Amino acid sequence: MSQEQTTIEGLFKKHYARLRRMAYTFLHDEEESKDVVSDVFTRMMQAGTQPDDDKAEGYLAISVRNRCRDIIAHQQIRQKMERLIPVDNMVDLSETTEQQRYARLRHLVDTALAPQTREVFLLRFDQHQKYQEIAATLGISEKTVYKHLHQAITTLHEHFKDQEQ
């Protein structure tokens, strides 16, 4: 075991319980909180990041907070997307119905969105890329990414709203 792994393991043992409680205050889900903290340490090991001893606690707290914010933002976007798709009157949707709804949404994305808007939308929701990653991939600003996503969601919302009437 390398020195780096030993140090990260020590940080994990020292800060895990507090970081898990902190994640739980954001997410209100015990399993998700455990996953967030483990993910932060895993990413730290994979990146070879080694915070200074005096800055480790703050670094870890900020990393956990940011990961929680990412999860919350993703959940909010997923909820918005679910509201865009009209739900059948059935309480228990079959897998086929879910597949049909997805196919309908995918067809709409392919036909109703402008090419760059479609590309931004798919990078965000199919590839789960962050705004910064999308901007770097496409060579555009994060503000432009936001505008394309806003346009895509507005277009999809309008289409489904028209179909409900």
KAFEN-V652800 format. One record per run of one state. SS is the DSSP state (~ for helix, > for strand, _ for the rest). FROM is the first residue (numbers start at 0). LEN is the number of residues. Records with the same first field share a line. If there is no record, write none. Layout:
# KAFEN-V652800
SS = FROM-LEN ; FROM-LEN
This chain:
# KAFEN-V652800
_ = 0-2 ; 27-2 ; 47-8 ; 84-10 ; 112-2 ; 125-5 ; 138-3 ; 164-1
~ = 2-25 ; 29-18 ; 55-29 ; 94-18 ; 114-11 ; 130-8 ; 141-23
